Amino acid sequence: MQLHFRNKTGSTIWVCIMFYSPDGCADDGSWGTRGWWVLGPNGGEAYVLNTDNDYAAFYAESDEGEVWAGPYGPVYVHQSAFDSCVYIGDNSPETRIVGMRLVDLQHSDVHYVNLIN
């Protein structure tokens, strides 16, 4: 199953994801984390993941302060690009903890999350 994001706002949006990765993150929570994809305003898109798992999660924020978050995680995110595991974090000033929204991928082979104001 493919996971895509589409920006339906007039702002630039940054997206990061959490995905099931038992091989790559077996000792660190079994869930991988990856970011950031930049979605341009008014229709910017990104293809972020191909998975066999029924679920993934995401966090997004816009340059105008909008946030798409949820109760899943917590996830350590960095200011710059990252590819890590859910239980790996650090105390650097550029690292913060966010909660993510669940995405149910069970109903289509190609799933789009539309980010709307």
CORJOBEL-V746186 format. One record per residue. PSI is psi as a letter, one per 40 degrees, with the letter a starting at -180 (NA if undefined). Layout:
psi: <PSI:PSI>
//
This chain:
psi: <h:i:h:i:i:h:h:f:i:e:i:h:i:h:h:i:i:h:i:h:g:d:d:d:f:d:e:f:e:e:h:i:i:i:i:i:h:h:h:i:i:f:e:i:i:h:h:e:i:h:i:e:i:e:i:i:i:i:h:i:i:i:e:e:e:i:h:h:i:a:e:i:b:i:h:h:i:i:d:i:i:i:h:a:i:d:e:h:i:i:e:i:d:e:h:i:h:i:i:i:i:i:h:h:e:d:e:i:d:h:h:h:h:h:h:i:NA>
//
